């Protein structure tokens, strides 16, 4: 992991979920798999991701259920730690510091308190040698524990976890590497080795690929490079071992797995077929074909109800007892090569690139989930090596995302190049792209570049393509020529050339007023309104590889990279070279939301990143050795919420996030410390008050109501502040997957009670309120009686007016209350005194 200040290069979205064998929980409800630097927890019924177990700082290399607790799971990583998680709540329980990179992890119920890991051989750093080590986990109450008690078990093992397995519940462990099978017995503390010849008599290759041990019998199944499966027995004696051979796969067996009771053996390979062999009746086989891609891993749930296969196209298939596929978890499809650029769909904010053969995939980076595949070629793909078929080689979106342009080509050995340019319109009803125009043979040779005019106020939609035939063409969306036509279509508006040179790349300015087209060493600048050649830029010499206009305040600059390892910046106002610098730029791209530009430079077998503004000589950010090899695909992805970074080195990440692909097809991005802290905080367990019942509803809303409860108790107000419409609590409740929530009837009463008015000293206040109500009622009755029965006659004055000064004054409420109290007194004792 490369670190630079508080910015790190991390796996974030689109990580491989087929890197290691997945794990199914005991109740078959959840599936766990390693994905980049985290462990993903999926629901086996809904395919949704429930948790991301985050904490590792490097690639996660293994996931394993804890044998003594079926609700906990181990994860190991190249960062040199083993972490213990509660996967149901997504809580990190303990971190064991090993101190060396860990490449796989194993455990057995017979070895409590001990885990087995594969680490590099410390004594030999020159070659990639690995050893199997037993780690004794210390019993400590601390969350961070150093596990230094290591003991070597096997000295030369494979780093592939599929080549190591426990047998008979942990009595022995089998390891295969190359042409050697090694079995270590823990009680005897003795290892037996069995070797095979490199080639057998029929020319098959005997190299070991994977190992699986029978859970109850002394039987070891091994898969080989030639497609054969060998069942080894009597291997506890060096000279009396035997093996039988099974053969169905025509290529290497990539994975083997026994069912929990040992009644069946599962195997898979490049054929995309799951084969189920009956144990001791190997002639009886069951097949589940057409799984879509080569099988890389096979896993079985502890109860045997579910099978699980990982595939080479970054997919996990969940199967019900080898009968039918019940769920498919699809990650970012990663082929052997990427022909299109990395693009962002302006509508869905998804990453778009080559997917399945002949398709474009739309992948959500926020949800880390494949949205859909768009069939571009619209022909059935034939899985046969050496057969030339149509490939999607170019694609581009316009600024609004309403149009998509694709280029597909097929090159036969004898026939000419077949080329199709397709324009796709976005359909609001189907929420997908629909083919609008197909242009066969748009150019006479391969298309080298293609771009839309991104001007927001442009009256017409325009696409420009450049080709090795020496021409660039402008395609314009035209209104239908006849009323019976369904809608607008695309046609060629202009064909341009320059001194019979071959155009390599093209680029529109941000406002669409200029078009730059590079013809080998010359950059030509055109006016799309009149197709007039405005100027040419030709110094310094060198074939132009990339062109990019500046944005916003830097829109007067045009940048280009040359084959002579130069980065040049031209000022379009003066038509002169502003500056140039010597660097081998493999990729140059601009951030659409700021003036920033990113340049990936290849140096000494690694790629460096420089982020800069064309108007400033000093880079805003530089990062040495972000990855090994050359970076040729990258994209700026706009953020949903802008970051508020104050540090100068990370301000370029505030509006957009930079993603790039390594030479190993790993999707990487740059993350700040603030982002990491925010992700870690969101995954922590909520703090729960002991006096409150820990219900699922409280887990969702309790932490957001704590502050409100404190405010209510401190002030004697009986009113609770109503939750606003955009409350974080309500959002969290609504965004939680339905399968992890209790039933609605269970939540209803609790939710209604939470909205009621909270009052302190309820009994006393209720009693006082009742007394006041009775008193008020008696007052009203008393007032009514006095008004009706105690009316005094008015005295007339000689002039006919009323003598107001003689009228009795009105009684106050306090006086009325005292009068009622006197009336209720017992005056019988006074009558007795008067009679006497």
N, C-alpha and C positions, 0 to 999 in steps of 0.2 A: 504494500500500500504506500503510495506516494503522498507525502504531506507537504503543504506549503502554507505556512501561517495557520489560519483557521479554515482554509479551503482544502478539501480532500477530493480525490478522484474515487468515486464509489460506483458500485452496481446499484441502480435504483429501480428503474422500470425495465421490463422485458428481459429479466435475467432467466437463465436456464433453469427449468424445473425438472429436466431429465438428466441433470449432472450426476445425481446419486439416486440410489434405489429409494422409492418412497416408502412410508410406513403407514399402515392402517391400524387404528386403535382397537382395543379389545372388543368394544361394542359395535365396531364397524360403522360408527357415525362420522368419524373424522379421518382425514388423510393428511399426513405431514410430509413435506418435502423441502429439501434445501433449495434456496433460490437466492443466488448472489450472496450477500452478507446477512441474510436473515433466513428464518424458517417460516414457511407459510403453512397455515392450518386451513384446510378446505373441508367443506361439508360434502360427504359422499352422495348425498341425495340431491342437493341444489347446485353443486359445483361452485358455490360462492366461497370467496376467501373470508374467513371469520377473524383470524388474527394474523399479525406479522410479529414473530418473536425476534425483536431487534436487540442487539447488544454487541455482537461480534464486529470487529473492525477489519476483517478480511474475509475471504471466500469461505463459506460454510462447506465442509467436506464430508459431513456425515450426520445422520439423524438416527436415533436408536431409542426404543421404549425401555424404560427402567424395569428390569425383571421383577423387582420386589414391590413396585407401585405402578399400576397400570394407568394412573392419571399424570405421570411425570415422564419426561423425555429428556435424553441427553442430546447435545449437539456439539460437534467438534469443528474446529476451524484452523485455517492456516495462520491465524494470529497467535497460536500457541496456547489456547484455552479450551477447556471443556465446560460447557454450561448446562445446568440442570433447570428445567422449566416445568411449570404447571401449565400445560397447554390448553386446558379448558378455560382458564381465566387470563392466559397470556402473561403470567408473572414469572420473572426471573427469581429462582430460589437460591442458587449458589453458583459461583464461578470458581473453577479449579484451574490454577495457573500451572501449565506444564513446562513452559519455557522453550519448547521446540514446536515447529509446525506439525500439525496433526492432519493426516490425510484420510484416515478412516477410523471407525470405532466399532468395537464388539463387546458383548457382555453375555453372561450366562447366569442362570439361577443358581448353579452349583458354586459360583464364585461370588459370594456376596461381599460387597464393599470393594470389589476389584473390577476395573474395566481394562480392556485391551485396546491399544491404539497402534497405529502404524506411523512411525516417524522416520526422518532421514537418519542414516547411520552417521553418528557423530564423528567417528574416527576417520571416515573417508569422505572428504568434501569434494573430491575431484569428480567422481562419478555419482550417478543417481542411484544409490543403494539405499534400501529401506529395511527396517527391522520391526518386528512385532514385539511390543513392550507391554508388560503388565503394570498397571498403575494402581497403587493402594490408596484409596480415597480417605483422607483423614477425617475423623469425626470431630467437627468443629461447628460452633454456633455462628461463626462469622460468615458473611456472605461471600467474601473474597478469601480463598484459601489457596495456599501454595502446596501442590502435590509433587513432592520431590522424591518420594519412595518409588523408584522405577526399577524393574527387573526385566531383562531381555528374555524372550521366549524363543523366537526364531530370528536368525540373523539376516537371512536374505529372502525377502518376500516381495510380492508385487504391491504397488501402490493402489491397484484396482481392488475395491472391496469385494467384487464378485469372485475374486480368486481365493478368498479366505472364508471358512465357515466352521462353526462348532458342530460336533457330533454327539449323539446320545445325551443331550442336555448339558454338555460341557465336559464330558469325560476326556475328549480329545479334540484337537483342532487340526483341520486340513488346510494346507496352503499349496497353491500351484503357481509355478512361474517357468515360462519357457517350456522345456521338455521334462521338468522335474516336478513330481508330486511328493510333498513332505507331510507326514502325519506325526503330530506330537501328542503323547499320552501324558497327562498331568500326574497320575498316580505313579507311573513308572519313571516319570521325568526322563523319557527317552523318545527319540524321534526316529522314524523309519522313512527312508527315501526310495522312491520308485521312479525310474526314468524310462523314457520312450525314445525310439529312434526318430530322427528328424522327418524321414519319409518312410511310409510303410511300403509293402510289396506292390500295392496298386497305385502308388504315386501320390497318396493322400498326405497332407501335412498334419502331423500329430501334435502341434503346439497346443498347450493348454490355454483355454480362454476363460473358463469359469468353473466353479466348484459348488456343489450342494451336498450336504450330509443328511442322511435319513434320520428323523428325530428319534427312532426307537431301535432300529436294527443297525448292525455294523455294516453299512453300505455307503459308499461315496460315489456320487455321480459327477463326472467331469465332461465338459464340453470342449470340443476341439476345433481347430481352424478349418478342417476339411468337412465339417458338418456332422461328424460322428459324436455319439455320446457313449462313454464307457462307464459301466457299473463295477466298482472295485469292491472285493470282499476278501476276508482273511488277511487284511493288511496289518494285523497285529503280529504277523510273523513275516520276517523279511523274505523268506524263500518260498512260502506257501501261498502267496497272494494269487488271486485270480481276478479276471475281469471279463465281462460280456459286453458286446457292442450293439448299439442301436443306431440306425441310420435312416433319417428322413430328410433332414436339411441339406440343401445343395451347397450351402456356404457356411461360414463360421457360425457356431452356436454362441450367441452373445450372453445368454442368461439361462440359469437353471434354478428351479425352486421346488422343494417338496411341500405337499400340503401338510397341515399340522399333525394329522394322524398317520401320515406316511403312505396313504393309499394310492396317491397319484404323484407323478413327476411332471412338472410343467417346463417347457423349453420354448425358446423363441430366437429369431434371427432376422436376417435381412428380408426374408420372404413375407413379412408382415402377417404371419400366421402363428397363433398360439396353439401349440401341440400339447395334448394331455395324454401321458403314457400311464397305463395301469401298472402299478407295482406288482412284480412277479407274474404279470400277464402282459408283457410288453408288446405282444402282437396286436393287442386291442388299443386303438388310439382314437382320440376325439380331436377335432380341429375347429378352430374359430378363425376363419380367414378374413381377408380384406379389412385389416385394422388400420390401413392408411399409410403406414410408414414402418421402417425397420424397427424391431423391438430391441431396446437396449437394456431394460431391467424388468424383472418380474417379482411381484410381492403378493403375499397371501395374508388375509386377515387372520388373527389368532383363532377365531371360531370357524374359519374355513368357508364363510359365507360369501366373501368377496375376493376376487382376484384383481390384480392391478398391474398394468403394463406401461412402461415408459417407452417413448418412441423418439426416433432421431429427428423428427420435426418439432421437437419441444412440446410434446403432448403427453398427457397421462390419460389412459383409458381405464375406467372402472367396469369390471365384468362380474356378473352374477353367476358364479360357479360354472364358468366356461360355457355358458348357454347363450347369453345375450349381453350386449353392451348397455349398461344402465346410465353411465355419465361419461362425459369427455371434458377434461380440463385442458384448454389450449393456451399455451404461452406464445410468445413472439416467435414466429416461424423463422428459422435461420438456416438458409441453404449453404452450399459450399461457396457460392460467390453471389455478390450483389451487383446487379447491372444498373438499377435505377439509383437516383440520389435519395437521401433521406429527406422527406417532405412532411410538412404539417398541413393537415386538412383545415382550412379556416373555419368550416362549419362545426365540425365535431371536436376540433382541437386534438385530433388523434394523429399518431405517427403513421406515415404511409410509406411502404417500400415493397420490394418483391416478397411474395409469400410462397404459397404452393406453386408448382410449375404452371405458368400461364395466368397467374393471378396477382393482384395487388392486395395486400392485407392492411386493414385499418385497425391500429392498435392504440388503446387508450393508455397513456402514460400515467394519468391520475389514478385510474382504477387498476392499472397493471393487468389489463384483460383484453383479449382479442375481441373487437366489435364484430367484424365480418370480413369475408373475402370477396373481392370483386373479380369475376371471371372476365378477363380481357381477351384472351385468345379464343375462347368459346369452342374449343376442340378437346376431345378426349386425349389425355396424356398417356402415352405408352411407355411403361417402365422397361426399357431395353437399352443397354449400354451401346454407345456408338450411333444411335439413331438421332438424327438431327430433327428437332421439332421447334415450333415457334416459341420465342422467348420475348418477354417484355423487357425492353432495354432502356426506354426513356419514359418519363412521365412528368407532368407539370400541372399545377392548379392556377386558376386566375385568382385575383385578390379576394373576391367574395366567396370563392368555393363553389360557384354555380357551374363552372366548366372544368373538365378534366381532359387533358390531351395525353395520349399514350402512343408509343411506337413499338411495334412488334416486328421481329425479323427472323428469317430462317435461311441458313446458308448450306446448301447441298454441296457435295464435293464436286459434282459435275455441273449441275444446273446453276443458273444465275441466282443472285440474292433476291429473296422475296421480302418485300417491305410493305407494311401497312401503317398508316397514320389514322388513328381513331379519335374522334371528339365525342365526349360523353357529357350529357346535360343532367343536372341534379333534379330529381323528381321529388316534389314535396309530399306527394301521396305515399309513394313507396319508401321514402327516406333513403334513397340510394341513387346511384348514377345509372342512366339509361343511354344506350348508344344512339347518337344523333347522326353522325356522318362518318363514313369509312372512305378513306382516300387510299386507293391501291397505287403503289409505286409513286409516292409523292416526290421522291428524288431518284436519281439514277444510281446512287451509291449510298453508303451508310450515313445516317444522320448523326452528326457530332454533338449538337446542342439544340435546345429548344426552350423558349421562355414566352410567357404571356406579358402583355402590357398591363402593369399594375396600377395605372392611374385611376383614382376613384371617380373623377368627374369626366372620364372619357365617354364619348357618345357611342363608340363602337368597341366591340371586343376583338382584340387582335392577337395572333400567335405568330411567332417567327421561328423558323427552323433553319439550321445550317447543315450542310452536307459536304462530303468528300468529293462530290461531283463539281465543286467550284462555285456553287450558287447558294444564296440564302433566299428563302421565300417567306412572304408575308401572307398569312391566311386570315380572312376577315369573315365575321359572322354577318350574313346578308339576310334580308327579309325574303319571304317566299315570293317567287316570281309569278306564281299562279295562285289563285284563291283556293283551288282544291288541295294545295299542298298543306301538310299538317302543321308545319312550323318552319322556323328559320334553319338554314343550313350553312355550311362553311364552304368557301371557295378561295382560290388563289387570287390575291390582290396585287402582288408585286413580286418580281424576280430580280434579285440584285447580284452583281458580281464585281470583282475588282482585279483587273490585270491578270485574269486567269489563275489567281491564287486560290488556295484551299482555305475556306473559313473554318475556324476551330471552335469558337465560342461566341455567344451573343448575350447582351444584357440591356434592359430598358432602365432609363432613369426613373426616379421615384414618381415624378409627375407625368411620365409618359411622353415627354416632349423630345427626348433624344433616344437613339438606338445606337449602341456600340457593337460593332462586329469586328472580330480580329481575323485578319488574313495573314497567317504565318507571322511575319515580323511587323506587320503594319496594323494599327488600330484605326478603323474607319468610324466616323460619327455621322449618322444620318438623321434626317428629320422625317418622322413617320407621317406627318401631315402632307408633305409634298414629295417625299422620297428623294430629296435633294441631298447629295453628299456635302456635308458642311465642312468637315476638316479631316485630316489624317494625322495620326501621331505615330512616329516611327523611330523614336530614340529612347533608350539605347537599343542596339540590335539584339535579336533573340526571339525565337518563336514564342508567341503569347499562349499561355496555358489556361489562365483564369482572368476573367474580367468582372469588376464589381464597382457599381456606382456608390458614392457616399450618400448618407441619409441626413435628413433634417438640416441642421446648420452646416453640415459638411457635404451638401448635395452638389457643390461645384467641383468636387474632386472625382476623378476616375482612377481606380487602382487596377493593376494587372501584375501577374507573375510571368516570368519568362523561363525558357529552358536553360538559360545561362545563370540560373540561381539568383535572380534579381527580383526584388519587389519594388515596383515603380508607382509613383503617384503623379498624375497629371492634373493641372489646373485648367478647367474648361473655359474659364473666363479669359485667360491669357494664351490658351492652347500651347502651353509649355510644360516641361517637366518640373514639378515642384520639388520632389526629392526622390531618392532611390537608395536602397540598402541591399547588401549582399546576404541572401539567405535562401536556402532550398525549401521553398514553400510548396508543400504537397496539396494544400487546400486553403482557399481564401473565401470567407463568407461574411456577410453583414448582418447585424441584428436589425430586424425590421422596426423595432420600437425605440431605437436610440441611435446615436452616431457611432457606436462601437463596432469594431471589426475584429474578427478572430483569424489568426494565421497559424496553421499547423506546419511546423518545420521539421524535416527529417534530418537527424544528425547522429552519426555513430550508432546506427541501428535502432535508435529510439526517436520518439516524436516529442518536440517541445511545443508549447502553446504560448502565443503572444496575443494579448488583447490591447488594442490601441484605437485612437481617434486619428483620422487622416490629417487633421489640423494641428496635432501636437506631436512633437518629435519623440517624447518619452512614452514608453508603453504604460498603460494603466495597470497591467497585470502580466506576469510571466510565470510559467510553470515548466520546469525542466523535467524531461522524461516522464510524461504523463502515461505512456505505455510503450511497449516494445513494438518495433515494426513501423510501418507507414500508415497514417490515417488519411483516408481518401473520401470518407463519408461523414458528414456532420450536419447539424441543424440547430437553429435557435428556436426553442419552444416558448411561446408567451406564457407567462404565469397567470393563474386564475386570481391570485392575490399578490399584490406587490410587496416585496420585502422592504424592510426599513433598516437597511444597513448603513452604518455611519463610517465604517472603515473604507478608506479609499481603494484598497486592494480588492474589495468584494462588492463595490457599488455596481459594477458591470453585470452582476447577477440579480439586481433588484427587479427588473422588468421581465427578463427572459432567462431561461435555463438552457445551457449548452449541452447537447448530447452528441456523442460520436461513437463510431464503430471501430473496434480494433481489428487487426489482421486475423484474429481468431473469432471474429463475428460476435464479440462481447459488446453489448451496449453499455456505455459508461456515461457518467455525468459528473458535474462539479457540485459539491455540497458545502455549505458554510456550517460553522459550529452552531449558529443560531437555529438552522434547520434541523440539525441532528438533535439538539436539545428539545426542540418542539416535538419531534417524532417520538423521542424517548418519553417525554412527559405525557403524551397522549396514550402511550401503551402501558403506563403504570397503573397499578390497582388503586381504586378509589379508597380513600380513608373513611372508615365507617365507625360511627359512634357506638359504644357498647350498649347504650340504653335504647337503641333503635333496632328493630328487627331487620336483619340483613335479607331483605326481599329483593328479587330482581328489579322491581320498580324503583326501589330506593337506590340501587346501584346506578341506575340511569339518571335519576333526578335528585338524589340526596345531596350530592356535593354542590349542586347549583342552588339548593334551597337553604343551605346552612347560613349563608349571609343574611338571607331574608328572615330566617327565624331569629337570628341575633338582633336584628333591627326591631323586630316585633316585640321581643321580650324587653329590650331596653326602653323603648317607648311604650306607654300603656295604650297605644292605639289598637283598636280591635280589627282594623282593616288590614288585609294582606295585599301587598302590591301585586297587581296582576302581571302575569308573564307577558312580555311583548310578543308580537307575532313572530319575530325573528329570534326567539330565545334559543340559546345554545342547548338548553335541556330538551326542548321540544324537537330541535333538529336531530339531536343525538338519539332520541327515542324513535323518530321516524326513519332515520337512516340505518338503524340496527336491523340486520337480517331477521326475517320473521321466524326462521326456524330456531333461533336462540332465545326468543321471547316466550313467556308463559302465555296461556290462552287469554283471550280478551275478557272473558267472564271473571278470570282471576284478578286482572288488573283494574277492572271497572270500578269496583267498590273502593279500592285503595286510591285510585285517581280522583274520584269524587270527594273522598274524605280530605285529600290533600288540598282541595280548593275551598274547603269550609273555613270560616273565620276562626282563627286561633285566639282564645281568651284565657288569661291567667286567673286562677282562683275562681273557677267556674261556679262552684256551688254557692259561695258567698255572694257573688255578683248576681246570680240568678235569684237568690232569696231576696236580696235588696231590691232588685228590679220588680219582683212580684209585689213587695210591700208598697213601693212607690205607685205601682199601677192601681192597687186597691185604694190607696190614699187619694189619688187623683179622681178615681171614680166617686168616692164618697164626697169629695169636694164639689164635684159637679152636681151630685144629688142634693147636697145641702144648699148650694147656691140656688138651685131650682126651687127648693121649698121656700127659701127666704124671699125670693122674688114673687112667688105666688101668694104666700100667706102673711107676709109682714109688710104689706103696702100701707103707708101712712097717708091720711087725708091731707090735701094741700090747703093752706089758708089763703084767702083772697085779700088782696089789698084794696083800699078804696078806689084806685083807678083801674081795677080789674086785673092787675098782674099778680103773679105768684110771689109769696114771701119766701124767696130762695134761701135767705139767711137763716130761716127757721127750720129748714129741712135737715134731717139727720145725715151726717156724712157716711159715705159707703165704707163698709168694713174691708180690710185687707185679707188676703188668703191666710196669713198667719193668725190673724184675729179670729177668722172663721174656724180654723183648725183648733184653736184654743177653746172656742165656744163649744164645738162638738165634744171636745174632751170633757168639759164641765158638765155638759148634758148627760154624758154617759155615767157620771158619778152617782153613787147610791146616797140619796138625800133622806132616807127613811129615819135616820137617827135625829134629823132636825125636826121632823114632824112629831116625834116622841117628846122632845123637849118642849115644843109649843103646847101640847096637850096637858103636860104636867104643869 
